[in-house]
Amino acid sequence: MPSRSPAFCPASGTAGRIPSGGPRQVTLLRRARAGAFEDGCGQGADARCATPGGPHRSRVERAKKFTNGSPVVGQRREIGTGFVLKTLASTGDDRLLANTADGRLLEYRIDSTGAWSSKLLASANWSGFEKLVSPGGGLYYGVTSAGGMYWYQDVNPTDGSGSDIVYHTNDPVDTSGWTQILLSAEPETATCIGNDYAYVLPQSAVPRSELDDPHHDYAAIDIQVPIGTPVYAGTRGTVGYIDGGFGNGITLTSADGTTYIYGHLDSRGVAAGTVVTPGQYLGKSGNTGQSTGPHLHFEIRIGGVKHCPQPLLLALYDGVTPPTPSSLPTSGCSY
């Protein structure tokens, strides 16, 4: 399976909000093997199916028109032939996601005439998934033969590129138990907001109240978490190292020059000079440098001026659009 690190995607819609601690609130529809669904077709008004001859577009009538446990297919149109795919899932209207036995991850798009085009999202490491499912919004879920479910976020699912897929293998939905024969989600029922930012810790690391408590009389926050808690990139930027009182510290500088500082890490998990995406793993929290106990020190600087990160972190924790860093207060983090 892919080996990049966690992402945070606040989402809205019937699929629910996706916290950084794992997409446990997503509504995934579980279906038993029955009738025309034996080959892994997603249930819905416009199902897409992979057959030995190729994928077909079929219009499935409503349940009350089922006969002998099977749906009545009102329309069937062959899209193409020669498709050799391991799994196939719909990610939206006329958009498909597939993996292959040799580990590729592919995207297919079908136009109004029935013609299709494909994009290679990843060239390797996706063969371990026996099922793929997506509620849309660039959220992809894969189920392994051992029953583990892992989730991923395609930051821009419309660009036809997999370079911005953020991997969440360090924090799966579950490592076992997902043994359903058929698993589906209604596409386009989740949308990601605030893709430019990510919560900096697992959602379950601290309660929300820890984020709005009074902290420093200057604009920074100390979040008390056990040594070894994963720490994630708050936005896209270039990694740097900072030492001194910060101990094993990391800086993350975004394209607009804003600098995010992570202090007192137990270990750094990414090299200086690396460009990371929101939610990407940076290292483990610790108690190094001038620290009086295990915690993550987090601050934001613009032109050398500190801006209190509390409103930003609270918004990301709540899954709402965060304020811009420049709008954050400079007078400290005591409320």
N, C-alpha and C positions, 0 to 999 in steps of 0.2 A: 504493500500500500504506500501511497505518497508519504513523504516524511517531513514536510514543512509544518509550520506550527500554527497555533490557534488564531481564530478571528472572532470578532464581535460584530454581529449584525442586528441592530434593532429593526424589527419588522412590524408591519401592520397588516391587517386583513384577517380573514377567517383562520389563517394558519397560526395566528398568535405572534407574540413578540419573542425574538430569539435572543436570549441573554448570553454573555460571554461564557458562562459556566456550562453551556451546552443547550441545544435546542429542545429542551424537554417539554415546552409548552406547545410545540407544533402539533397540529391535528393531522395525524396520518391515518388514512383509511385502510383498514385491514380487511381483505377479502379472501374467502376460501376458494379452493379450486372448484370450478363449476362451469359446465357448458363451454361457451365460446371463449371463456377467460383462461383456459388451460395453458395457452401459449404465452401468457404474460401481457395481454392487452390491458391498457389502463381503462378503467370504466369511466364513461363520460359521454357527453353528447356527440363528441367527435373523436372517437378512439383511434389510436395509431397502433398497428400490430406488425410484428416482424414474422414473416413466414419463410420457409426455405427458398421460395422464389423471389422474395423481396417484401418491402413494407407495403401495406395497403391502407387507404383511408376509408373508413367505414362509418356510416351514420347508424347509431344504435338507438332503437326505439325505447321508450320508457318502460319501467318494470312491469306495468300492468299489461303490456303486450307480450311479455315473455311466454313462451310455450314450452312445456316439458323442461323447465329450468333453464332454458337457453334464450338469449335475447333475439329479437327479430332484427336482422340487418336490412335496412331499407336501401342503402347505397353502398357500393363497393367499387373502388377505383384503384388500380395498380399504379404505384408511384414509380417503381423501378425494380430491377432484378439484380442478382449477384451480390446482395448484401450478406456479409459473413460477420455477424455481430454476436457478442455474448449476451448483452442486455440492451433494451431499448426503452426509453421513458420520455414522456412529453414534459417539456419545461414551459410551454406556453402555446399560443395559437400557431399551428404549423411550424413549431420548433421542437426538435428532438435531441436527446442526449443518449449516447451509446458508448459502451466500452467493448473491447475486443479481447480475444484470448491471449494476444501478444502484448497487452497492456496499454493500448492506445485509448485515449478519450476523444470522442468525436462529437461534433455538433452538426445537425442537419437542419436546413430550412427549406420549406416548401412554399412555392409561390402560388398565385391564384390559378395558374394554368396546370398545376400539378408537377411542374419541373422542380428539381431539387438541387441544392448546392451543399457542400460540406466544408467544415473547417476542422483542422487538427488542433485540439486544445492541449493535449499532452501526448508525448510520444512513448511513454513508458510508465509502469508502476500502477496501472489501474486494473490489472487482470484479476486481482484478489476479490473483486466484488461480484457477487452472484445476482444482486438486484441493485438497480438505481431508481431513485424516485426524487421528484422535485415539485414543490408547491409554487415554483416561480421565484421571481425576485433574485435570481442568481444563486439560490440555495440548492445545493445538491446533497443527497444522502445516499450512502452506499452501504450495503449489507454484505458481510463476508460469509463464507461457508460455515464459520464457527458461530454465526449468529450475532456478531458485533455490528453495531451501526455507528458510522462516522459521518461527520458533516463538513461541508466546504462552502465557501462563499466566493462566487465569481463577482468581483467588485463591479465590473462593467459587463453584464451578460450580453450586451448588444454589439460588442466590438469584434466578435469572432476570434478572440485571442484568449488563451489560457494562462498567459503570463501573469495575470493579476488574480488568479485563483488563490485564495488564502486557505491554507490547510489547517485542520483542527484535530490532528491525530493524537495530540497529547490530552485531549479532553473529549472523548467520544460521548455520544448519547448513552450508549451502553456497550460493554465489551462482549456481552452474550445475551441470549434470550430472544433475539429477533429471528424466529424460525418459521414465520408464516410462509406458506407456499406462494402467496401473492400479496404484494404490498403496493399500495398506490396512494397518491395524493392528488387533489384537484389542482391542476396547473393554474397559475396566475392568481392564487389566493393569498400570496405573500408578496410584499414589496419591501425593499430595504431602503431605509432613510439614513442620512448622516454617514454615507459611505466614506467620507473624508476623515472620519474619526473612529476611535475604538476605545472601549473601556480598558483600563490598564491592568486589571486583575481579574481572576475568575469571579463570576457573579456571586458565588457562594463564599468568597473569602472573608468578607465583612458585611455586617448589616448596613442598611442605608444610613442609619443614625450615625455611624462612624464617619460618614462623609460630610455631615453638616454640623458636627460638633465644633466648638471654637478650637482653633489650633494656634499657630504662631501669631505674634503681633506683626509679622511681616508676611508677604504674600507667598506662602508655600504650605504644604500639607504633609503631615506624617500619618501614615495609615498603618496601624498595628496589625501585622500579619506574621504567622510563624515563619521561621527560616525555611527556605525551599519553596515558597509559594511562587507559582509562575507569574512573570511580569511581561506585559505585552506592549507593543508600540501603540501610542495614542494616535498617531497619524502617519502619513507617508513622509519619509525623510531619510537623511544620511546619518549613520551611526558614528559617534565619536566616543572616546574614553575620557573620563575625568576622575581624578584621584583626590588626594589630600583628605579633607574632612569628609568627603563623600565616600571614602573607602573605594570599593569596586563600583564606581559610578559610570553611568552611560548618559551621553547627550544624544538627542535626536533633533536634527536641524531640518526644518521643512523648507520648501522652495521659496517661501516668502521671508525667510530669515528667522522665523520664530524658533526658539530653542526650548526643548523639553528635557528636564534633568531628572534622572532616576538615581537616587542615592542609596548607599549602604548595601548593595547587592551581595549576596553570598557568592555568586558566580555569574560571569557574563556568558551568554550563549550565542553571541553574534559578533563577527569581526568588525573592527573599526573600518569605516569606509563603505560598509554595506548599505545599500538602499533598501529599506524595508517598507512594507505596506501596513495599513491599519490592522491591528490585532496580531501582528506577527510576533512570535516569541523572541524576547530579548535576553532573558536570564531568570535567575531565582533570587527572591528577596533574601535579605540577611541582616547582619549586625556588624558590618565592617565600618572602618573609619571612626569618626567622632559620633558614636551612637550609644545611647544608654539602654537599648533593648531592641529586639527584633522588630523591624518596621521597614516600610518603603517611604522614602522621602521623595516627594514629587513637586516640581515647580515648573513654571513657564516664564521665559524671559523674552521680551521684545525690545531690541535695542539696548539690552543690558538692564531693563527695568522689569522687576518681578510683577507678575499678574497672578492673582489668586486662582488656582485651578478648581476650587470647590464647585462653582456653578457648572463648569464643564463636566466634571465627573458625575455630578448628580443627574444631569440631563442624560448622559450616556447610560448610567445605571437604570434610569427610568425608561429608556428606549425612546426618547424624544429628540428632536433636532437640537444639537448643542449650540450655545452661543459662540461667536467668533472669539478667538483668543484676545484680540485687541479690545473687545468690549468688557473683558474681565476686570474686576477692581484691582487697584494697585495699593490699596490702603491696608491690606492684611487679610487674614483668613479668620478673624474673630467676628462672629455674628452677634 
